Amino acid sequence: MSRPQSEVPAPAADLYDVINRRRDVRGEFTGEPVPDEVLRRVLTAAHRAPSVGMSQPWDFVLVRDEDTRRRFREHVRSERDVFAAGLEGERAETFSRIKVEGVVESSLGVVVTYDADRGGPAVLGRHAIADAGLYSVCLAIQNLWLAATAEGLGVGWVSFYREEFLRDLLGIPSGVRPVAWLCLGPVRELAETPDLERHGWRSRMPLEDVLHHETYGSRPAR
């Protein structure tokens, strides 16, 4: 007998469950430590991501020092103010309720970097698309995020920062790009609804709105 389309077999169901539960965490961190063996598993999952030309252009900087994290949080807050200053009316009111980081509340920061020289001078598969290496780093981040979610941890990607500031703060070489500061740690819960949707900033689009057939703009019949 054929399996109904709505019934997803394990372990695929477990993967889809993790994808659906994954959240960009801000205010739910408990601050409890991440066990070393769990952190190792999460970072190993990130390091197993595919990469263009097997270049593995990522590095992971673990940041636990409280002073460093406080300095970064103050920088993030100043950039939050810069963004807020450009908003008006309902958008400004909505943004005022949104928390954009959990830098000091989380257990640690994981800064993921991109080294464009890694695997060079000839990176197989990158000659026509220079950003393919950066895409590889994003795949590592997604692996990390899903593994953390499966382990019962939360992750929050902080993007309110200037790369030059973070490079100086952590001593990152000039040729290496800081791609993400990820807040990582145990959480009280993972929210049912993403923060930006819950606060009314933006809602998730239906799949049909972004689905094209054969050529861009050719929509399936509904």
C-alpha positions as CSV (number, residue, x, y, z in Angstrom):
1,M,0.0,0.0,0.0
2,S,1.4,3.4,-0.9
3,R,2.1,5.8,1.9
4,P,-0.1,8.9,2.1
5,Q,1.7,12.1,1.0
6,S,1.0,13.8,4.3
7,E,2.8,11.1,6.3
8,V,6.5,11.7,6.4
9,P,8.7,8.7,7.4
10,A,11.3,8.9,10.1
11,P,14.1,10.1,10.2
12,A,12.9,12.7,7.6
13,A,10.2,13.7,10.0
14,D,12.8,14.5,12.7
15,L,14.7,16.7,10.3
16,Y,11.6,18.6,9.2
17,D,10.7,19.0,12.8
18,V,14.0,20.6,13.6
19,I,13.7,22.9,10.6
20,N,10.3,24.0,11.7
21,R,11.4,24.6,15.3
22,R,14.5,26.5,14.5
23,R,14.3,30.1,15.7
24,D,16.4,33.2,15.7
25,V,16.7,33.5,19.5
26,R,17.0,36.8,21.4
27,G,15.4,36.8,24.8
28,E,14.9,33.2,25.8
29,F,18.5,32.3,26.7
30,T,19.1,30.9,30.3
31,G,22.9,31.6,30.4
32,E,23.6,28.1,31.5
33,P,26.8,26.6,30.1
34,V,26.9,24.4,27.1
35,P,28.4,21.0,27.9
36,D,31.7,20.6,26.1
37,E,30.7,17.4,24.3
38,V,27.5,19.1,23.0
39,L,29.4,22.1,21.8
40,R,31.8,19.8,20.0
41,R,29.0,18.0,18.2
42,V,27.4,21.3,17.1
43,L,30.7,22.6,15.8
44,T,31.5,19.3,14.1
45,A,28.2,19.5,12.3
46,A,29.1,23.0,11.1
47,H,32.5,21.9,10.0
48,R,31.0,19.1,7.9
49,A,29.1,21.5,5.7
50,P,29.8,21.3,1.9
51,S,32.1,24.0,0.5
52,V,33.1,25.1,-2.9
53,G,36.2,23.3,-4.0
54,M,36.4,21.7,-0.6
55,S,38.0,25.0,0.5
56,Q,36.4,24.9,4.0
57,P,36.8,28.7,4.2
58,W,35.3,29.1,7.7
59,D,36.8,29.6,11.2
60,F,34.9,29.6,14.5
61,V,35.9,32.0,17.3
62,L,34.4,31.1,20.6
63,V,33.8,34.2,22.8
64,R,33.0,33.7,26.5
65,D,34.8,36.7,28.0
66,E,32.1,38.9,29.7
67,D,34.0,42.1,29.0
68,T,34.3,41.3,25.3
69,R,30.7,40.5,25.1
70,R,29.6,43.7,26.9
71,R,31.7,45.8,24.5
72,F,30.2,44.1,21.5
73,R,26.7,44.6,23.0
74,E,27.3,48.3,23.4
75,H,28.4,48.5,19.8
76,V,25.3,46.6,18.7
77,R,23.0,48.9,20.7
78,S,24.6,52.0,19.0
79,E,23.9,50.4,15.6
80,R,20.4,49.6,16.6
81,D,19.9,53.3,17.4
82,V,21.3,54.2,13.9
83,F,18.7,51.9,12.3
84,A,15.9,53.2,14.5
85,A,16.6,56.8,13.7
86,G,15.7,56.1,10.0
87,L,12.2,54.7,10.9
88,E,9.0,56.6,11.3
89,G,5.4,56.1,12.5
90,E,4.2,52.5,12.8
91,R,7.5,51.0,11.7
92,A,9.3,52.9,14.4
93,E,6.8,51.8,17.0
94,T,7.0,48.2,16.0
95,F,10.8,48.2,15.9
96,S,10.9,49.6,19.4
97,R,9.4,46.4,20.8
98,I,11.9,44.1,19.0
99,K,15.0,42.8,20.8
100,V,17.8,42.4,18.3
101,E,20.4,40.5,20.3
102,G,21.1,38.2,23.3
103,V,24.9,38.8,23.4
104,V,25.3,38.7,27.2
105,E,22.3,36.6,28.0
106,S,23.5,33.6,26.0
107,S,26.2,31.2,27.1
108,L,28.8,32.2,24.5
109,G,29.2,33.8,21.2
110,V,30.4,31.9,18.1
111,V,31.8,34.2,15.5
112,V,32.0,32.6,12.1
113,T,34.5,34.0,9.6
114,Y,35.3,33.7,5.9
115,D,38.8,33.4,4.5
116,A,38.7,33.9,0.8
117,D,42.3,32.7,0.4
118,R,41.6,29.3,2.0
119,G,42.0,26.5,-0.6
120,G,43.7,28.9,-3.0
121,P,45.1,30.0,-5.3
122,A,42.7,28.1,-7.6
123,V,39.4,27.3,-5.8
124,L,37.6,24.7,-7.9
125,G,34.1,26.0,-8.7
126,R,34.6,29.6,-7.7
127,H,36.0,31.1,-10.9
128,A,32.6,32.3,-12.2
129,I,30.9,33.0,-8.9
130,A,33.2,34.9,-6.5
131,D,30.6,34.6,-3.6
132,A,30.5,30.8,-3.7
133,G,33.0,30.8,-0.8
134,L,30.7,33.1,1.2
135,Y,27.8,30.8,0.4
136,S,29.8,27.9,1.8
137,V,30.2,29.7,5.1
138,C,26.4,30.3,5.3
139,L,25.9,26.5,4.8
140,A,28.2,25.9,7.8
141,I,26.1,28.4,9.8
142,Q,22.9,26.6,8.9
143,N,24.4,23.2,9.9
144,L,25.4,24.7,13.2
145,W,21.9,26.2,13.7
146,L,20.0,23.0,13.0
147,A,22.4,20.9,15.1
148,A,22.0,23.3,18.0
149,T,18.2,23.2,17.7
150,A,18.3,19.4,17.7
151,E,20.4,19.5,20.9
152,G,17.8,21.8,22.6
153,L,19.9,24.9,22.2
154,G,19.0,28.3,20.8
155,V,21.0,30.4,18.3
156,G,20.6,34.1,17.5
157,W,22.4,35.7,14.5
158,V,23.4,39.3,15.4
159,S,23.7,41.5,12.4
160,F,23.7,45.0,13.9
161,Y,27.4,45.6,13.8
162,R,30.2,47.0,11.6
163,E,32.6,44.4,10.4
164,E,35.6,46.7,11.1
165,F,34.6,46.9,14.8
166,L,34.3,43.1,15.2
167,R,37.5,42.5,13.4
168,D,39.4,44.9,15.8
169,L,37.6,43.5,18.8
170,L,38.6,39.9,18.1
171,G,41.9,40.5,16.3
172,I,40.6,39.0,13.1
173,P,43.2,39.4,10.2
174,S,42.4,42.0,7.6
175,G,41.9,39.4,4.8
176,V,39.4,37.5,6.9
177,R,35.7,38.6,6.9
178,P,33.6,38.2,10.0
179,V,30.3,36.9,8.7
180,A,28.2,36.3,11.8
181,W,28.2,36.6,15.6
182,L,26.0,33.8,16.7
183,C,24.6,33.8,20.3
184,L,24.5,30.2,21.5
185,G,23.1,28.5,24.6
186,P,20.3,26.7,26.4
187,V,16.9,28.4,26.2
188,R,13.8,28.3,28.3
189,E,11.8,27.6,25.2
190,L,11.8,28.1,21.4
191,A,9.0,30.4,20.5
192,E,6.2,29.0,18.4
193,T,6.1,32.1,16.2
194,P,9.3,33.9,15.0
195,D,9.8,37.3,16.8
196,L,9.5,39.5,13.7
197,E,6.2,37.8,12.8
198,R,4.9,37.9,16.4
199,H,5.7,41.6,16.7
200,G,4.1,42.4,13.3
201,W,7.3,43.4,11.4
202,R,6.8,41.0,8.6
203,S,4.9,37.7,8.0
204,R,6.2,34.6,6.2
205,M,5.2,34.5,2.5
206,P,3.4,31.4,1.2
207,L,5.5,29.1,-0.9
208,E,3.3,29.7,-3.9
209,D,4.3,33.4,-3.9
210,V,8.0,32.5,-4.6
211,L,7.5,29.5,-6.8
212,H,8.2,29.7,-10.5
213,H,8.1,27.1,-13.3
214,E,10.7,26.9,-16.0
215,T,11.3,30.6,-16.2
216,Y,11.2,33.4,-13.7
217,G,7.6,34.9,-13.5
218,S,5.9,31.8,-14.7
219,R,3.5,30.9,-11.9
220,P,1.8,27.6,-11.4
221,A,-2.0,27.5,-11.8
222,R,-3.9,27.7,-8.5
